[in-house]
């Protein structure tokens, strides 16, 4: 069930990103810039959500994931898709396409870290698994960038 949810969401996010890019009417140079901004925006949103929402506001629910990281996730988080809809309504399509591609990468990394570690770069796998050991460090899942910027990288 976990694989089906991760893979289904991943395929849907990439397919939607491709459709958004194909339907975009902005100049290609602007589309590329917006797409890249979407990639970066996702990584920052992922870091902020993980650090401040999941570890401070929803810490009990997220703590279950830390206690049992290999247990299957049996639901799609509708809140993320609601946020994607807001991004769609307030920005240009290429920006959302970048966000969706970065989200697909997040799904791959998080699934791999807990269910198929051999598919991940060793340093990214270690970064995430260290977070499960030391929950107040290494909040980034897809990148170490924001942990470096905000001083939460485990040394």
VOVO-973977 format. One record per residue (C-alpha): residue number from 1; x, y, z. Coordinates in Angstrom, 2 decimals. Layout:
% VOVO-973977
   resi         u         v         w
    NUM         X         Y         Z
...
% end
This chain:
% VOVO-973977
   resi         u         v         w
      1      0.00      0.00      0.00
      2      2.79      2.45      0.89
      3      4.53      1.98     -2.47
      4      1.24      2.49     -4.34
      5      0.54      5.76     -2.54
      6      4.06      7.15     -2.97
      7      4.33      6.01     -6.58
      8      0.80      7.15     -7.49
      9      1.38     10.59     -6.03
     10      4.80     10.82     -7.66
     11      3.41      9.97    -11.12
     12      0.48     12.35    -10.67
     13      2.78     15.22     -9.58
     14      5.12     14.73    -12.55
     15      2.25     14.36    -15.05
     16      0.64     17.54    -13.71
     17      3.98     19.39    -13.90
     18      4.40     18.35    -17.54
     19      0.86     19.50    -18.37
     20      1.42     22.84    -16.63
     21      4.64     23.43    -18.54
     22      3.05     22.44    -21.85
     23      0.10     24.77    -21.29
     24      2.16     27.71    -20.04
     25      2.04     30.89    -22.07
     26      4.99     32.65    -20.43
     27      8.24     33.14    -22.33
     28     10.57     30.16    -22.09
     29     13.28     32.09    -20.26
     30     10.71     33.23    -17.70
     31      9.32     29.69    -17.47
     32     12.79     28.30    -16.73
     33     13.37     30.92    -14.04
     34      9.96     30.29    -12.46
     35     10.47     26.51    -12.61
     36     13.80     26.85    -10.78
     37     12.21     29.17     -8.22
     38      9.56     26.49     -7.66
     39     12.25     23.88     -7.01
     40     13.93     26.11     -4.42
     41     10.61     27.20     -2.90
     42      9.64     23.57     -2.31
     43     12.88     22.80     -0.46
     44     12.40     25.80      1.82
     45      8.73     24.96      2.43
     46      9.70     21.34      3.15
     47     12.31     22.46      5.71
     48      9.97     24.97      7.42
     49      7.07     22.52      7.51
     50      9.21     19.70      8.86
     51     10.94     21.81     11.49
     52      8.15     24.07     12.71
     53      4.91     22.26     11.88
     54      5.77     18.58     12.22
     55      8.22     18.93     15.12
     56      6.49     21.74     17.04
     57      2.77     21.79     16.23
     58      2.04     18.20     15.17
     59      4.82     16.61     17.16
     60      2.75     13.73     18.54
     61      1.60     12.57     15.11
     62      5.04     13.07     13.59
     63      6.61     11.34     16.57
     64      4.80      8.18     15.51
     65      6.67      8.34     12.22
     66      9.96      8.74     14.09
     67      9.16      5.80     16.34
     68      8.09      3.56     13.45
     69      9.69      4.98     10.27
     70      9.12      1.87      8.17
     71      5.42      1.57      8.89
     72      3.36      2.17      5.82
     73      1.79      5.50      5.09
     74     -1.75      4.72      4.08
     75     -3.03      8.14      3.15
     76     -2.37     11.01      0.83
     77     -1.94     14.27      2.66
     78     -4.72     16.39      1.18
     79     -3.31     19.53      2.82
     80     -0.31     19.54      0.47
     81     -2.59     19.35     -2.55
     82     -4.68     22.21     -1.17
     83     -1.46     24.25     -0.88
     84     -0.59     23.33     -4.49
     85     -4.02     24.60     -5.59
     86     -3.36     27.92     -3.83
     87      0.03     28.18     -5.56
     88     -1.69     27.46     -8.89
     89     -4.25     30.21     -8.31
     90     -1.70     32.81     -7.24
     91      1.35     32.25     -9.46
     92      2.35     31.20    -12.94
     93      2.13     27.54    -13.97
     94      5.91     26.96    -14.36
     95      6.48     27.86    -10.70
     96      3.98     25.21     -9.61
     97      5.56     22.76    -12.06
     98      8.90     23.25    -10.30
     99      7.25     22.75     -6.92
    100      5.60     19.54     -8.15
    101      8.83     18.11     -9.55
    102     10.59     18.89     -6.26
    103      7.69     17.25     -4.41
    104      8.09     14.14     -6.58
    105     11.78     14.10     -5.62
    106     10.75     14.43     -1.95
    107      8.42     11.43     -2.31
    108     11.25      9.41     -3.87
    109     13.80     10.37     -1.21
    110     11.48      9.78      1.73
    111     10.23      6.45      0.38
    112     13.77      5.37     -0.41
    113     15.09      6.36      3.02
    114     12.61      4.09      4.77
    115     11.82      1.34      2.27
    116     14.60      1.09     -0.34
    117     17.78      2.85      0.83
    118     19.88      1.56     -2.05
    119     18.20      4.01     -4.47
    120     19.48      7.10     -2.63
    121     22.81      8.89     -2.61
    122     24.57      7.74      0.59
    123     25.04     11.25      2.00
    124     21.34     12.12      1.61
    125     20.30      8.81      3.17
    126     22.64      9.39      6.13
    127     21.32     12.94      6.53
    128     17.74     11.71      6.82
    129     18.49      8.70      9.00
    130     20.52     10.91     11.35
    131     17.41     13.09     11.67
    132     15.54     10.07     13.00
    133     18.28      9.57     15.62
    134     18.65     13.26     16.49
    135     15.24     14.81     15.89
    136     16.41     18.38     16.51
    137     18.76     18.31     13.51
    138     18.72     17.62      9.76
    139     15.18     18.72      8.91
    140     15.79     18.83      5.17
    141     14.70     15.68      3.39
    142     15.65     16.48     -0.21
    143     18.56     18.81      0.44
    144     20.97     19.80      3.18
    145     20.94     23.44      2.05
    146     18.49     24.86      4.59
    147     20.04     22.91      7.47
    148     23.32     24.62      6.59
    149     21.68     28.05      6.25
    150     19.73     27.82      9.53
    151     22.42     25.99     11.53
    152     20.49     22.78     12.13
    153     22.88     20.46     10.33
    154     24.25     17.67     12.47
    155     28.04     17.90     12.40
% end
